[in-house]
Amino acid sequence: PETPTSDTIKLVPVEGGYLPPMEEKLHLFDLESFPKRYDCILMNDEIELVQLRIEESHTFIDYFVIVEARYPHTGEYKEELTFDKYKDRFAKYDEQIIYTVLEEFAEPPEEGDPVFFRETFQRNSIKDVLEYLEIRDQDYVFISNVDELYDSSTIDSTLKEYDHIEYDFLTIRHRWLYWDFEHQNSNVEWFGTQLIRW
């Protein structure tokens, strides 16, 4: 972390070495100098996965950037946006959620898979949101599918590795699970979430 300001007496010890944005405990520190963590996901209608993801990781992620498209990757228009329909479920995380709607896609090229094109277009729109937010160079950005879940120990170990070796990005390996957290295919790892510094 950044060097404390001159009137700081001591660092507040926290588990894992990460200083969460809790002003009542860290009032002597310049909290703005610490890197923020942005968890960026695409959303269609997977509301239970979005809820699980936020509930499981809200203590070690600063902001969740959720991009929902008006048109799913198959191209049919959605009358009702899923997040809008269920936003009451997320009221206690309201200050951490940055939700945006992608109203339209560029026209897919005649050659190639239009579903993959729309997914890529939606994922690339995350960059526009982050630029609009004017996040800082030292901030961490995680980009993944909503079902690529991780825990705090994975994030902490990944950030330590990322900070000590020069990488453009890191890919987080996930366990391959079926149906629930108890059914794992131990022969397969999923290379999913991408981590970058802005």
N, C-alpha and C positions, 0 to 999 in steps of 0.2 A: 504493500500500500504506500501511498504518498507519505512524506514526512509530516508528522503532526504540526500544527501551528505552534508558535512559541509559547502561548499560554496554556498549552496542553500539559497535563501532569503525567498521565500514563495512558497507554493503549488499553482499551477494554477487551479482555480476552473473550473470544467467542469460539464455539466449536467449529472446527474446520478452517479457522483462520480467515473466514469471510466476514466482513463487517456489514451486516444488513442495514438498510436505511431506517433505523429506529432512533429518531432524534432525541427521545427522552433519555437514552443511554449514551448517545454519542454527540451530545451538544457541544463538546469542545473541539470537534473535528470538522474539517471542511468536507462534508459529505459529497459535495459536487465533484471533488477530485477523484473519488473512487470510480472505477469502471462500472457501468451498468450492464445488466444482462437482459438481452431482448430475445424472447422465444417467439419465433415467427412461424406461423402455421397456415396452411390452406384449410378451408372448411367448405363442406357441402351440406350434408345433413347428419353428420356424425356427432350430434350434440352430447351424447353420453361420453364419448371419448374426449371431447373438448373439456367437459366438466371434470372428468377423472384427471386429465392432464393438469388442469389449473389447480385442482384441490391437492394433488400430490406434489406440485412443484412451486406453489406460490411463495414459499418461505425462502427459496434460493434463486428465484427469477424476479427481476425487477419489473419487467413489462412483458405482457403477452400481446403480440401483434397478430391479429386474426384477420385474414382476408377471405371474405366469402364472395363468390361470384353470382351475379344475377342469372347467369347461364351455367349449369353444370358442364362438365367436360364433354358430355354427350350432345350438348347444344340446345336442349329444350329450355324455354323460358321458365323461371321460377316466379310464380305469383307472390309467394310469401317467403321471406328470408328466414332461414332456420334460427339464426342467432337472435333476431328480433322477436321471434315467437317465444323463445325460452330465456330471454335476457334476465328475467327475475331470478333465475337460478344463480346468477353471477353477481348479484348486488353487492355482496361483501368483498368482492375483488374488483369493484368498479374502477378504483384508482389505478389498478395495474393493467387494465385491459384497454388496448387500442384497437378498436374494431373498424374495419372499413369495407366498403362494398365495391367490387369491380363490376361496373354497370354493363360493360360490353367488351367483347374480345375483338382483336384484329381478325380479319378474314383469313382462315387457314389456307395455306397454299394447296393447289390442286394435287400435287404429289405429296405423299406422306400421310401419316395418321392424324386426322383432325382432333381426335381425343387427346393424344399426346401433345399436340400443338397447343390446345387450350390449357392443359395442365401446366405446361412450361410458361405460357403467357401469364397465367395467374401467379405462378411462383415468382416470375420476374417482376411482377407488380409490387412485390414486397420492397424491392429497392426504392421504388418511388415513395412509398410510405416512410421508409427510414430517412430518405433525403428530406422529405417534408418535415420530419421531426428534428432534423439537424442533430442527429446523434454524433458523438465525439469519436475521434480516432481510436481512443483506447477502449471503447465499449465493445463488449462481446455480443455477437449475433449468432444465434442458433437458427438454422432453417431446416424444417423437416415436415414430413407428413404427420397428421394428427395422431396416427396410431403408433408412431415411433416414440415410445415413452422411455424416459430415463430417470434415474434417481440422483439425489444430491451427491452421493459418493462418486458416481460416474462423472458428474460435472466437475467436482473439485479435482479429481485426479486428472481429468482431461485438461482443465485450465492450467494446472501446474506443468503438465507436459508441454502445452502450447506456449506458455510464457518463457520456457527455458530453451526452446529450440525454434529456429526460424522456419515457420510454416506459412504458406499462403492461406491454407485452410486445413482443418482436420475432419476426418469422418469418424463418427462415433459408431462403434459396433454394438448392436442390440441382440438380445436373446430372441430366438424365434419361438413365439408362443402360439398355441392354438386355443381358441375359445376363452381361456382365462389364464391366470398367472401360475397355475399348477401344471399345465400341460406344455412342456417345452420339448422341442426337437433339439437335442444336444449336439446333433451332427451339423447343424446349420447356424450360421451367424448372419444377421442382416446388417449390411453397411448402409446406414440411413442418414441420420442427422449430420449436417455440415456445420462446423464452427469456424467463424472468421472473426478477425478484429476489423472493425469498420475502417 
